[in-house]
Amino acid sequence: MSAFSRVDWERLRELREGFLAAQSRVQPAASADYFRSARDVELYDATFARRIEWKWAAALREVELRAREFAPKSVLDWACGTGAAVRALLSSPVGARVERVTLFERSSLAREHARRSLLALRPGLEVRIAKSPADCEAELALSSHVLDELDERAEAELEATLRRCTAAILLESGARATSRRLGRLRARLVGEFDVLAPCTHRGECGALADPEQWCHLFARPPGEVFQDALWSEFSRELEIDLRSLSYSFVALTRAPQPRDATLARILGRPRLLKGRALLDACSAEGLATLTLLQREDRQLFKSLEQPSNEPRVWRFERDGARILSPRPQ
Ligand SMILES: C[S@@+](CC[C@H](N)C(=O)[O-])C[C@H]1O[C@@H](n2cnc3c(N)ncnc32)[C@H](O)[C@@H]1O
């Protein structure tokens, strides 16, 4: 990131307040276009979009591990903003074969920034601009951090677009209401689609079934961020903890997936206590809070101290709420 002025920090704070306000709306509502200038787009791209790319890196790593041969050639980014999701895809093995990208976005400033940044990353890429939701079609659809900004009509347009694609990866913040909204969208699409990740099953979402719960994960930002003067200023100015990068996501595909009913995905942040950890484990049986004793596997226990971009998909036996012999996949 290059240096920001007082006015820039003020504008970033304003943008963030808008995102947080959208997140806490009780009823779905559309947001107004907030990208007023090229500088707005630059500021967004250098900060919030980078953090979103780090979440995508974690989600795509999980998709890569779960479906080695999943390598789409055409991609759509619905409400692409400055292009964070496709940039992360092009940097991941999942995006190795992408030749054609369609961008749908209401802000022409953001859309143009996305187009340029994708071509800089992969010259020769075919980048197409979709004029309307009806004009959106691709093998893989992406959407990122947009649900909070959609009213019911726009969400239905997104859903109709997803139904025209072969696969979809939808990534949102880790906020409770947003994640639950994503869970409801997943529930409407499962049946037509199978689930690639993070769920190890295609059944009802265990988190959605419990009104107190929500499916969310934590990504690990690149290490150099913590040595970077501007990122520490970002953290101070916006009161954002750089270590905390929560997200929710779901990857769907029309291709039926092999199932292993004994696998569980560990969600959220493990609660570490003396000699034991409380973990939210989601499996075909639903979501359960289980206990892992440190003595069961000291190395694995230690790894729970930090968020990891290696997905915590485990196989284990159970004695009541106790995890026995955990084996990461
Ligand atoms: C928080 S930004 C996320 C941008 C990008 N997907 C990312 O992850 O960085 C939300 C984006 O959705 C766009 N947007 C919101 N409602 C939209 C709609 N109904 N149709 C198209 N774009 C929309 C906004 O202009 C903005 O670029």
The ligand as an SDF file (V2000), in Angstrom:
LIG
                    3D

 27 29  0  0  0  0  0  0  0  0999 V2000
  -18.5420   -4.7900   -0.5930 C   0  0  0  0  0  0  0  0  0  0  0  0
  -18.3520   -4.6660   -2.3040 S   0  0  0  0  0  0  0  0  0  0  0  0
  -17.5950   -6.2250   -2.7070 C   0  0  0  0  0  0  0  0  0  0  0  0
  -16.9120   -6.1130   -4.0360 C   0  0  0  0  0  0  0  0  0  0  0  0
  -16.1640   -7.3820   -4.4490 C   0  0  0  0  0  0  0  0  0  0  0  0
  -17.0800   -8.4540   -4.7600 N   0  0  0  0  0  0  0  0  0  0  0  0
  -15.1740   -7.7770   -3.3610 C   0  0  0  0  0  0  0  0  0  0  0  0
  -15.3420   -8.8660   -2.7900 O   0  0  0  0  0  0  0  0  0  0  0  0
  -14.2620   -6.9900   -3.0870 O   0  0  0  0  0  0  0  0  0  0  0  0
  -20.0030   -4.9280   -2.9470 C   0  0  0  0  0  0  0  0  0  0  0  0
  -20.0530   -4.6900   -4.4450 C   0  0  0  0  0  0  0  0  0  0  0  0
  -21.3380   -5.0370   -4.9390 O   0  0  0  0  0  0  0  0  0  0  0  0
  -21.7520   -4.0740   -5.8990 C   0  0  0  0  0  0  0  0  0  0  0  0
  -23.2180   -4.1720   -5.9450 N   0  0  0  0  0  0  0  0  0  0  0  0
  -24.0870   -4.0020   -4.9300 C   0  0  0  0  0  0  0  0  0  0  0  0
  -25.3330   -4.2340   -5.3470 N   0  0  0  0  0  0  0  0  0  0  0  0
  -25.2640   -4.5850   -6.6470 C   0  0  0  0  0  0  0  0  0  0  0  0
  -26.2230   -4.9640   -7.6190 C   0  0  0  0  0  0  0  0  0  0  0  0
  -27.5140   -5.0170   -7.3130 N   0  0  0  0  0  0  0  0  0  0  0  0
  -25.8030   -5.2520   -8.8560 N   0  0  0  0  0  0  0  0  0  0  0  0
  -24.4820   -5.1930   -9.1700 C   0  0  0  0  0  0  0  0  0  0  0  0
  -23.5160   -4.8410   -8.2920 N   0  0  0  0  0  0  0  0  0  0  0  0
  -23.9070   -4.5440   -7.0440 C   0  0  0  0  0  0  0  0  0  0  0  0
  -21.1990   -2.7730   -5.3480 C   0  0  0  0  0  0  0  0  0  0  0  0
  -21.1120   -1.7620   -6.2960 O   0  0  0  0  0  0  0  0  0  0  0  0
  -19.8390   -3.2340   -4.8400 C   0  0  0  0  0  0  0  0  0  0  0  0
  -18.8750   -3.1770   -5.8390 O   0  0  0  0  0  0  0  0  0  0  0  0
  1  2  1  0
  2  3  1  0
  2 10  1  0
  3  4  1  0
  4  5  1  0
  5  6  1  0
  5  7  1  0
  7  8  2  0
  7  9  1  0
 10 11  1  0
 11 12  1  0
 11 26  1  0
 12 13  1  0
 13 14  1  0
 13 24  1  0
 14 15  1  0
 14 23  1  0
 15 16  2  0
 16 17  1  0
 17 18  1  0
 17 23  2  0
 18 19  1  0
 18 20  2  0
 20 21  1  0
 21 22  2  0
 22 23  1  0
 24 25  1  0
 24 26  1  0
 26 27  1  0
M  CHG  2   2   1   9  -1
M  END
$$$$
